[in-house]
């Protein structure tokens, strides 16, 4: 199995991210990180600012086989290895795993485990181009943050955050134009999602851009369209000007005069 050609670096999953997990560019400039204003609180995105020094580069962590025990598996029985499991020789615990999920001979999933054998990190190549485009971070085996390269430019532009206890999606931050600054914030509150955007480039959500989806019992689509109200009754002046309706003829009204036509 040929390894993916990626720039490796020291693991950085331990960098404090304090709620950094959803849509946004990683090298966010500190000028966009200001104290939460009343407008921020009103939009529900005041707490979704990225900390200083967050990197948008796609950092691949090496799964080192050297000096460790390696187990090679053929999961689909085609005679070609598609899973490598790397174990620490001293403890016997699995420390990382490399998988070729689509059986094209290239790794597209990397998983990393802590000293107890619990998953702590996962990397994936979803578009089969040989480059990682998603990184997930776990605490105690629970997903807490996911980073994406959604544009294929080999840079993180979206961060998703999850509640460790419930696993629910709680926040997303994005750098939609890849300029290195967060310009979109998503906040989940049950089935309601609040989305705010920074269009003027000041690093803060613009209140007039805020939209709310879901939270109204409509399956999360948004506020339902209400039926148009009935037209109002005519005003008295309009009623006076309207032609009189004599209604259906009564008695012999409309009948030919007597003695004629016979």
Backbone bond lengths (Angstrom), bond angles and torsions (degrees), N, CA, C in turn:
res aa  C-N    CA-C-N  psi(-1)  N-CA   C-N-CA  omega(-1)  CA-C   N-CA-C  phi
1 X - - - 1.459 - - 1.512 108.71 -
2 X 1.309 116.06 123.77 1.458 118.88 -177.51 1.512 110.16 -83.59
3 X 1.341 117.72 131.55 1.461 119.52 -179.15 1.506 111.37 -70.50
4 X 1.323 116.48 155.74 1.449 121.15 177.74 1.520 109.41 -72.41
5 X 1.299 116.20 140.45 1.455 120.59 -179.78 1.515 108.91 -84.66
6 X 1.328 113.94 94.60 1.447 119.34 -177.07 1.518 109.38 -134.49
7 X 1.319 114.74 152.85 1.455 119.24 176.70 1.514 108.02 -75.78
8 X 1.318 116.40 122.95 1.447 119.86 -179.58 1.514 109.62 -96.91
9 X 1.300 115.27 155.47 1.455 120.41 179.25 1.509 107.96 -153.90
10 X 1.322 115.77 174.54 1.445 119.27 177.43 1.526 109.07 -66.61
11 X 1.330 115.90 145.14 1.458 117.92 179.68 1.515 111.26 -56.16
12 X 1.337 116.75 140.84 1.454 119.67 179.61 1.511 112.28 -128.70
13 X 1.377 114.81 17.69 1.454 117.17 -178.61 1.522 111.85 -66.03
14 X 1.338 116.52 -18.64 1.449 118.74 -177.65 1.508 113.89 -83.82
15 X 1.332 117.87 -3.01 1.454 119.93 179.91 1.517 108.91 -63.02
16 X 1.340 119.05 130.30 1.472 119.77 -179.09 1.508 110.64 -58.12
17 X 1.312 115.78 128.70 1.453 118.95 -179.34 1.520 111.38 -122.50
18 X 1.300 117.41 -9.73 1.450 123.47 174.85 1.506 114.07 24.51
19 X 1.265 115.67 68.57 1.443 119.62 176.31 1.486 114.47 84.92
20 X 1.308 118.56 21.44 1.455 121.92 178.70 1.500 108.57 -91.09
21 X 1.188 129.03 93.37 1.436 119.25 -175.57 1.479 114.00 -148.59
22 X 1.263 123.11 6.82 1.428 117.60 -176.26 1.502 111.77 -127.15
23 X 1.253 121.89 -152.19 1.425 126.50 -165.24 1.490 117.90 -66.10
24 X 1.266 121.64 106.68 1.423 119.49 176.40 1.484 112.14 -178.62
25 X 1.326 118.79 163.64 1.429 119.45 -179.78 1.493 109.58 -82.95
26 X 1.324 116.67 146.08 1.442 119.82 -168.86 1.495 115.88 -78.20
27 X 1.274 119.95 -33.86 1.459 119.22 179.56 1.514 109.50 -88.63
28 X 1.265 115.33 52.77 1.456 119.58 -173.33 1.505 110.29 -63.74
29 X 1.303 117.58 132.18 1.451 122.30 -177.94 1.516 109.37 -74.11
30 X 1.341 115.53 138.77 1.451 120.05 -173.47 1.509 112.69 -64.75
31 X 1.314 118.46 -20.52 1.451 120.22 -178.20 1.508 111.63 -63.35
32 X 1.345 117.24 -22.56 1.459 119.80 178.71 1.499 112.49 -82.40
33 X 1.342 117.56 -8.15 1.451 120.46 -177.27 1.507 108.02 -98.60
34 X 1.305 116.02 98.06 1.451 120.26 -179.92 1.506 108.83 -122.51
35 X 1.319 115.80 170.35 1.456 119.25 177.74 1.511 109.13 -61.96
36 X 1.345 116.30 146.76 1.453 120.52 -176.30 1.516 109.61 -68.79
37 X 1.302 117.06 123.07 1.445 121.84 178.84 1.512 109.80 -85.59
38 X 1.340 116.01 172.85 1.454 119.73 176.49 1.505 111.08 -61.86
39 X 1.333 116.71 -34.65 1.456 119.83 179.32 1.516 110.18 -66.87
40 X 1.355 116.60 -39.18 1.460 119.70 178.11 1.524 110.29 -60.79
41 X 1.339 115.68 -45.01 1.451 118.81 -179.21 1.519 110.70 -63.36
42 X 1.324 116.14 -37.40 1.455 119.87 -178.41 1.515 112.03 -65.19
43 X 1.329 117.19 -32.77 1.456 120.17 -178.83 1.518 112.25 -83.77
44 X 1.335 116.97 -9.69 1.450 119.72 179.67 1.515 113.48 81.13
45 X 1.334 118.73 12.96 1.461 120.08 -177.48 1.517 111.48 -119.21
46 X 1.298 117.54 13.86 1.457 119.92 -177.08 1.510 113.36 -62.08
47 X 1.334 117.72 -29.44 1.455 120.94 -176.92 1.516 112.84 -92.19
48 X 1.312 117.84 4.62 1.468 119.59 -172.63 1.519 112.48 -105.89
49 X 1.312 117.19 38.04 1.456 121.05 177.57 1.537 109.71 -92.26
50 X 1.305 116.74 142.04 1.454 120.92 -179.93 1.524 110.95 -79.83
51 X 1.326 118.67 146.21 1.458 120.50 176.83 1.519 110.99 -75.26
52 X 1.309 115.60 167.48 1.458 120.21 179.46 1.530 110.34 -67.47
53 X 1.319 115.29 150.73 1.454 120.37 172.10 1.511 115.12 79.29
54 X 1.306 118.89 11.58 1.455 120.22 179.06 1.524 109.12 -73.54
55 X 1.323 116.83 133.27 1.465 120.78 -174.69 1.519 111.32 -98.94
56 X 1.338 115.87 137.96 1.461 119.88 177.64 1.525 111.90 -97.35
57 X 1.308 118.16 2.64 1.454 119.80 178.42 1.527 110.12 -74.38
58 X 1.315 116.03 148.26 1.458 121.42 178.93 1.527 107.97 -84.88
59 X 1.311 116.11 104.09 1.463 121.70 -175.37 1.529 110.37 -96.62
60 X 1.320 116.12 108.93 1.465 120.44 178.12 1.516 109.58 -88.54
61 X 1.323 116.09 130.23 1.467 121.05 177.18 1.525 109.37 -93.56
62 X 1.320 116.45 128.39 1.462 120.43 -178.23 1.528 111.11 -69.12
63 X 1.313 115.34 143.20 1.466 122.24 172.07 1.528 106.05 -105.04
64 X 1.311 116.06 92.36 1.465 121.33 -170.21 1.527 111.88 -77.89
65 X 1.332 115.02 123.17 1.451 120.46 177.87 1.529 111.90 -90.74
66 X 1.313 116.32 -22.82 1.466 120.72 -176.16 1.531 111.20 -62.01
67 X 1.319 115.19 128.40 1.456 121.40 178.21 1.513 113.94 78.73
68 X 1.321 117.84 3.11 1.460 121.38 179.97 1.526 111.00 -120.44
69 X 1.314 116.07 167.00 1.463 120.04 177.48 1.525 108.70 -88.11
70 X 1.328 116.43 132.20 1.460 121.79 -176.90 1.521 109.48 -117.38
71 X 1.308 115.64 129.96 1.457 121.98 177.14 1.526 108.07 -113.57
72 X 1.337 116.67 124.79 1.463 121.20 -177.94 1.525 108.87 -108.01
73 X 1.336 116.50 132.48 1.454 121.42 -176.64 1.531 110.87 -124.86
74 X 1.342 114.86 147.89 1.464 121.77 173.12 1.520 106.43 -112.07
75 X 1.338 116.90 94.76 1.463 121.18 -171.44 1.522 113.47 -70.69
76 X 1.339 117.81 -33.03 1.468 119.64 -175.48 1.528 113.66 -103.91
77 X 1.330 117.14 3.53 1.450 121.03 174.38 1.511 115.31 69.87
78 X 1.340 117.17 27.37 1.467 119.58 -179.91 1.527 112.25 -95.29
79 X 1.331 115.48 7.53 1.461 119.54 178.65 1.516 114.14 83.67
80 X 1.342 117.08 3.46 1.459 120.98 179.69 1.527 109.32 -119.45
81 X 1.328 117.29 135.23 1.468 119.33 -179.81 1.530 110.58 -68.10
82 X 1.324 116.32 135.55 1.461 118.73 177.19 1.522 113.50 -130.42
83 X 1.326 117.68 0.91 1.466 121.67 175.14 1.519 109.06 -138.78
84 X 1.311 116.56 131.83 1.459 122.77 171.97 1.527 108.31 -117.96
85 X 1.318 116.41 126.71 1.462 121.51 176.95 1.522 108.19 -115.03
86 X 1.306 115.88 124.11 1.467 122.02 -174.97 1.527 108.27 -108.58
87 X 1.341 116.11 124.98 1.459 122.36 -177.07 1.524 110.66 -115.68
88 X 1.312 115.66 143.60 1.452 120.76 173.09 1.521 108.99 -71.43
89 X 1.340 116.71 127.19 1.465 119.69 -176.39 1.521 112.33 -64.49
90 X 1.325 115.73 -33.38 1.456 119.23 -176.94 1.517 113.66 -73.23
91 X 1.331 117.15 -47.76 1.462 120.87 -175.32 1.520 113.32 -96.18
92 X 1.333 116.40 -20.36 1.454 119.75 -176.64 1.515 113.10 78.08
93 X 1.343 118.10 2.72 1.460 122.22 -179.68 1.527 110.36 -82.96
94 X 1.327 116.01 143.20 1.462 120.47 175.02 1.523 108.76 -69.70
95 X 1.328 116.92 130.22 1.458 120.23 -178.79 1.528 112.54 -107.34
96 X 1.324 117.34 -25.36 1.460 119.85 176.30 1.522 109.40 -163.25
97 X 1.340 114.13 162.15 1.463 120.57 -178.45 1.524 108.84 -143.01
98 X 1.335 115.89 138.13 1.466 121.73 178.60 1.525 107.67 -119.46
99 X 1.334 117.06 127.94 1.461 120.80 -176.57 1.520 111.74 -127.49
100 X 1.322 114.35 145.20 1.469 122.21 172.55 1.521 105.66 -111.54
101 X 1.333 116.45 92.97 1.460 120.75 -171.84 1.519 113.32 -73.47
102 X 1.317 117.75 -32.71 1.471 119.73 -177.54 1.528 112.67 -98.60
103 X 1.330 116.50 5.49 1.467 122.76 173.54 1.528 112.81 58.34
104 X 1.341 115.89 39.88 1.460 119.64 177.23 1.523 112.28 -101.76
105 X 1.346 115.83 8.12 1.453 119.85 178.49 1.524 114.20 87.33
106 X 1.363 117.75 1.66 1.461 121.49 179.30 1.524 109.48 -122.80
107 X 1.317 114.83 141.61 1.467 119.08 178.59 1.519 110.18 -68.72
108 X 1.325 116.80 137.04 1.455 120.26 176.03 1.522 112.97 -132.33
109 X 1.345 117.50 4.15 1.464 120.68 176.57 1.527 109.23 -147.35
110 X 1.334 114.67 129.29 1.463 121.85 176.14 1.526 107.90 -122.50
111 X 1.342 115.95 133.82 1.463 120.25 176.72 1.523 108.82 -128.95
112 X 1.328 115.25 142.26 1.464 121.57 -174.32 1.523 108.86 -129.26
113 X 1.344 116.30 142.18 1.456 121.80 -172.72 1.528 110.53 -125.58
114 X 1.353 115.33 150.01 1.463 119.10 177.91 1.527 109.85 -83.73
115 X 1.328 116.04 -174.02 1.467 120.38 -174.01 1.526 112.91 -65.43
116 X 1.331 117.09 -18.10 1.468 119.82 178.64 1.524 112.12 -92.72
117 X 1.352 116.20 -2.10 1.452 119.93 -179.00 1.516 113.72 89.22
118 X 1.353 116.90 10.35 1.467 121.53 -179.78 1.521 109.70 -92.71
119 X 1.333 116.68 138.71 1.456 119.67 -178.32 1.524 110.50 -62.88
120 X 1.338 115.68 138.43 1.461 121.13 179.03 1.528 112.33 -125.35
121 X 1.336 117.59 -18.31 1.463 121.05 -176.88 1.525 109.18 -157.35
122 X 1.344 115.00 146.64 1.462 119.74 176.44 1.528 108.81 -142.88
123 X 1.328 116.55 133.25 1.456 121.99 177.43 1.527 108.56 -120.57
124 X 1.340 116.04 143.90 1.463 119.10 -178.16 1.523 110.79 -142.08
125 X 1.327 114.05 147.47 1.471 122.47 172.13 1.515 106.22 -112.51
126 X 1.337 116.27 100.14 1.460 120.54 -173.62 1.523 113.70 -83.58
127 X 1.329 117.83 -23.36 1.468 118.99 -176.46 1.527 112.99 -103.70
128 X 1.343 117.24 9.51 1.467 122.53 173.56 1.521 113.34 58.81
129 X 1.350 116.45 34.09 1.462 119.12 177.47 1.522 112.23 -101.21
130 X 1.339 116.51 6.62 1.452 120.18 177.48 1.511 114.60 84.07
131 X 1.334 117.68 6.52 1.461 121.46 -178.84 1.529 108.85 -126.86
132 X 1.317 115.42 135.83 1.456 120.46 179.40 1.523 110.53 -63.38
133 X 1.346 117.15 133.99 1.454 119.70 176.56 1.524 113.29 -128.91
134 X 1.334 117.68 6.27 1.461 121.15 175.37 1.523 108.97 -148.26
135 X 1.326 116.08 133.78 1.466 122.09 176.60 1.518 107.85 -129.97
136 X 1.322 116.51 128.84 1.461 122.06 178.53 1.524 109.45 -114.84
137 X 1.332 116.21 142.46 1.458 122.88 179.85 1.527 109.19 -119.13
138 X 1.326 115.19 137.60 1.456 121.28 -177.02 1.524 110.30 -123.48
139 X 1.316 115.64 149.13 1.459 122.77 172.76 1.521 107.40 -127.91
140 X 1.335 115.85 119.14 1.454 119.12 -176.89 1.508 112.55 61.17
141 X 1.349 116.71 29.49 1.455 121.17 -179.80 1.519 113.89 82.44
142 X 1.346 118.44 1.53 1.459 122.59 -179.17 1.529 110.07 -106.00
143 X 1.315 116.22 134.14 1.456 121.42 179.52 1.529 109.87 -67.14
144 X 1.346 116.36 128.30 1.462 120.61 178.73 1.525 112.53 -122.01
145 X 1.327 117.87 -24.89 1.462 119.75 -179.12 1.525 110.41 -152.01
146 X 1.334 114.95 145.01 1.465 120.34 175.37 1.515 108.23 -136.00
147 X 1.340 116.74 133.98 1.455 122.48 179.33 1.526 109.16 -115.94
148 X 1.343 115.88 140.08 1.456 119.99 -176.96 1.528 111.46 -127.93
149 X 1.329 113.85 148.96 1.464 121.81 160.71 1.520 104.79 -105.91
150 X 1.328 117.38 99.77 1.462 120.60 -174.59 1.519 112.96 -90.08
151 X 1.342 117.91 -11.72 1.464 120.65 -174.70 1.523 113.32 -106.54
152 X 1.333 117.82 -4.96 1.456 120.56 -179.27 1.518 113.83 74.52
153 X 1.347 117.37 18.97 1.459 120.92 179.75 1.520 112.30 -97.93
154 X 1.341 116.48 12.30 1.467 122.89 176.21 1.527 111.74 60.73
155 X 1.332 115.17 40.95 1.455 120.94 174.30 1.527 107.88 -148.48
156 X 1.321 115.34 142.16 1.457 119.95 -179.31 1.526 109.13 -70.30
157 X 1.346 116.21 131.20 1.456 119.85 178.69 1.523 112.48 -129.25
158 X 1.323 117.70 -5.04 1.460 121.11 -176.75 1.526 109.99 -140.22
159 X 1.338 115.81 134.86 1.463 121.51 178.74 1.516 109.05 -126.62
160 X 1.323 116.92 126.14 1.459 122.37 176.44 1.524 109.19 -112.07
161 X 1.339 116.20 140.77 1.456 121.72 -179.91 1.527 109.95 -122.12
162 X 1.327 115.38 145.15 1.450 121.23 -175.66 1.519 110.38 -130.67
163 X 1.326 115.81 146.14 1.452 120.21 174.86 1.524 108.91 -71.39
164 X 1.306 115.93 126.05 1.469 120.46 -173.91 1.522 112.12 -63.07
165 X 1.316 116.89 -36.17 1.464 119.96 -175.78 1.524 112.56 -78.89
166 X 1.323 116.26 -47.05 1.461 119.89 -175.53 1.519 113.75 -93.58
167 X 1.346 116.74 -20.30 1.455 120.42 -176.47 1.515 112.97 78.70
168 X 1.347 117.95 4.18 1.462 121.13 -177.69 1.518 111.49 -74.24
169 X 1.319 114.63 146.53 1.463 122.40 175.02 1.520 106.96 -69.64
170 X 1.344 118.26 125.55 1.456 119.09 -177.76 1.526 112.91 -118.39
171 X 1.321 118.78 -25.28 1.456 119.38 -176.41 1.515 111.78 -158.62
172 X 1.314 115.53 151.15 1.461 122.03 174.70 1.521 108.15 -141.05
173 X 1.324 115.72 140.09 1.453 121.61 176.63 1.524 108.46 -132.02
174 X 1.336 116.00 142.00 1.458 118.88 -174.02 1.524 111.89 -137.60
175 X 1.316 113.74 150.36 1.465 122.40 166.71 1.519 104.87 -112.05
176 X 1.324 117.22 92.61 1.455 120.61 -170.29 1.514 113.78 -74.72
177 X 1.342 117.97 -21.14 1.468 119.82 -177.59 1.529 112.95 -113.07
178 X 1.357 116.64 9.02 1.465 121.58 176.52 1.526 112.80 55.81
179 X 1.345 115.81 41.38 1.459 118.69 176.42 1.524 112.17 -102.57
180 X 1.336 116.22 7.31 1.453 119.82 178.14 1.508 114.33 87.58
181 X 1.336 118.67 9.79 1.458 122.22 -180.00 1.523 110.41 -130.48
182 X 1.314 115.21 142.30 1.460 119.89 175.08 1.521 108.86 -68.69
183 X 1.325 117.00 131.48 1.458 119.76 178.43 1.520 113.22 -134.79
184 X 1.334 116.76 8.93 1.462 119.31 176.66 1.519 108.91 -149.64
185 X 1.327 115.71 136.67 1.462 122.42 -178.08 1.517 110.00 -129.58
186 X 1.325 115.63 130.40 1.464 122.06 176.24 1.532 107.34 -116.38
187 X 1.309 117.23 137.60 1.458 121.77 177.97 1.519 109.24 -132.82
188 X 1.333 116.59 127.09 1.458 122.21 178.96 1.522 110.66 -97.05
189 X 1.309 116.59 135.77 1.459 123.02 173.56 1.524 106.27 -137.30
190 X 1.325 115.92 91.34 1.456 119.66 -172.21 1.514 109.28 66.92
191 X 1.343 116.46 -125.61 1.466 119.57 178.67 1.528 111.29 -96.50
192 X 1.316 116.85 12.57 1.458 121.17 178.09 1.526 109.67 -102.41
193 X 1.327 116.46 134.00 1.459 121.87 179.59 1.523 108.73 -121.88
194 X 1.340 115.77 127.40 1.460 121.29 175.92 1.523 108.34 -106.80
195 X 1.328 116.70 127.52 1.465 122.03 -178.73 1.525 108.58 -121.31
196 X 1.329 116.01 126.16 1.462 120.82 177.68 1.520 108.92 -128.07
197 X 1.315 116.70 149.46 1.467 122.58 -174.46 1.521 110.33 -130.86
198 X 1.325 115.49 144.92 1.459 121.74 173.28 1.525 107.51 -100.72
199 X 1.328 116.70 105.76 1.463 120.89 -178.98 1.522 112.90 -98.27
200 X 1.338 116.76 -20.41 1.469 118.25 -177.47 1.513 113.30 -96.44
201 X 1.349 116.95 2.07 1.459 120.44 172.60 1.511 115.83 76.47
202 X 1.346 118.44 19.68 1.458 119.55 -179.62 1.523 112.31 -92.39
203 X 1.327 117.41 4.57 1.460 120.90 177.38 1.510 114.33 82.32
204 X 1.336 117.88 5.64 1.453 121.56 -179.52 1.526 109.41 -128.46
205 X 1.341 117.25 149.23 1.463 119.59 179.35 1.520 111.22 -64.54
206 X 1.317 116.61 139.01 1.459 122.45 177.06 1.530 107.99 -87.56
207 X 1.328 118.09 119.32 1.481 120.32 -175.53 1.515 113.61 -54.27
208 X 1.345 117.07 -35.74 1.461 118.72 -176.52 1.525 112.92 -69.92
209 X 1.342 117.44 -12.54 1.464 120.18 179.90 1.522 112.47 -91.67
210 X 1.316 117.68 -7.93 1.455 121.05 -172.99 1.524 111.81 -68.03
211 X 1.322 115.80 131.29 1.458 121.53 174.29 1.518 108.39 -128.57
212 X 1.326 116.00 152.03 1.457 122.12 179.80 1.522 108.24 -123.10
213 X 1.329 115.68 127.77 1.456 121.72 179.07 1.516 109.26 -115.93
214 X 1.321 116.00 143.65 1.453 120.57 175.48 1.512 112.08 74.03
215 X 1.340 114.44 -167.62 1.445 120.33 179.05 1.511 114.12 75.93
216 X 1.338 117.24 11.86 1.465 120.01 -178.55 1.521 111.46 -128.01
217 X 1.326 117.26 19.49 1.453 120.34 178.58 1.507 114.00 71.99
218 X 1.333 116.61 26.29 1.461 119.02 -178.17 1.519 111.30 -114.60
219 X 1.346 116.47 23.22 1.455 118.94 178.67 1.510 113.38 76.96
220 X 1.337 117.33 15.12 1.453 119.91 176.87 1.506 114.55 86.93
221 X 1.325 117.98 8.40 1.460 119.65 -177.69 1.510 111.31 -78.35
222 X 1.322 117.37 -35.39 1.446 120.48 -178.70 1.510 110.40 140.19
223 X 1.324 115.91 -175.23 1.454 120.22 -179.30 1.521 110.04 -63.26
224 X 1.333 118.80 126.06 1.460 119.92 -177.42 1.517 111.45 -66.69
225 X 1.329 116.93 151.03 1.456 122.06 177.09 1.523 108.56 -76.76
226 X 1.329 116.09 124.86 1.452 120.44 -179.05 1.532 110.14 -83.62
227 X 1.343 118.17 146.07 1.472 119.32 177.39 1.519 110.45 -65.01
228 X 1.331 115.82 150.01 1.456 120.17 -179.66 1.520 109.56 -66.91
229 X 1.360 118.22 138.45 1.464 120.39 179.79 1.521 110.29 -69.40
230 X 1.347 118.60 155.65 1.475 120.74 178.12 1.521 110.16 -66.06
231 X 1.341 118.21 153.10 1.461 119.75 179.73 1.519 110.43 -64.95
232 X 1.342 118.06 148.10 1.467 120.55 -178.91 1.522 110.59 -69.60
233 X 1.341 117.85 154.38 1.482 119.94 177.30 1.519 110.13 -66.18
234 X 1.330 119.04 153.54 1.462 120.76 -179.43 1.511 111.04 -64.70
235 X 1.302 115.76 148.48 1.455 120.56 177.21 1.518 108.74 -71.20
236 X 1.363 117.56 163.71 1.477 119.32 179.84 1.516 113.08 -56.71
237 X 1.329 118.71 -39.35 1.466 120.73 -179.62 1.514 110.97 -64.97
238 X 1.318 116.39 -37.97 1.457 119.51 177.83 1.525 110.67 -67.01
239 X 1.318 116.05 -36.17 1.465 119.55 -179.56 1.518 111.20 -67.51
240 X 1.374 116.57 -36.26 1.462 119.89 -179.91 1.517 111.83 -66.44
241 X 1.350 116.19 -34.43 1.463 120.51 -177.08 1.519 112.66 -80.48
242 X 1.309 116.81 -15.15 1.468 119.58 -175.89 1.519 110.15 -71.73
243 X 1.343 120.15 144.68 1.474 122.13 178.07 1.516 110.78 -64.59
244 X 1.331 114.15 143.82 1.450 118.75 -179.20 1.517 110.27 -72.64
245 X 1.275 115.77 142.84 1.462 121.12 176.99 1.519 107.60 -105.75
246 X 1.328 115.31 107.25 1.467 119.28 -176.29 1.511 112.48 -71.32
247 X 1.313 115.93 -16.64 1.454 118.51 179.55 1.512 110.86 79.35
248 X 1.293 118.47 -174.00 1.478 122.17 -177.72 1.533 110.72 -68.73
249 X 1.348 117.86 148.84 1.470 120.60 179.15 1.511 110.84 -63.56
250 X 1.342 114.43 145.08 1.462 118.82 178.86 1.523 109.37 -116.58
251 X 1.267 117.56 155.22 1.470 122.75 -179.77 1.516 110.29 59.33
252 X 1.364 115.82 -132.11 1.466 119.53 179.74 1.516 111.77 -102.49
253 X 1.378 114.37 18.96 1.466 116.92 177.42 1.502 108.96 -59.32
254 X 1.321 116.03 133.85 1.458 120.39 178.26 1.496 112.33 90.25
255 X 1.336 118.83 -8.54 1.451 120.89 179.35 1.523 109.75 -78.86
256 X 1.313 120.39 152.71 1.477 121.62 179.01 1.514 110.35 -62.30
257 X 1.381 117.42 148.77 1.478 119.66 179.95 1.533 110.82 -58.09
258 X 1.330 113.75 147.90 1.473 118.73 -179.03 1.516 110.02 -67.78
259 X 1.272 116.13 142.70 1.452 121.68 177.89 1.507 114.09 85.61
260 X 1.299 116.71 -4.87 1.465 119.63 179.05 1.524 109.35 -119.73
261 X 1.286 114.60 153.34 1.454 119.87 177.73 1.481 113.06 74.99
262 X 1.398 115.77 12.52 1.450 119.34 178.17 1.493 110.28 -118.68
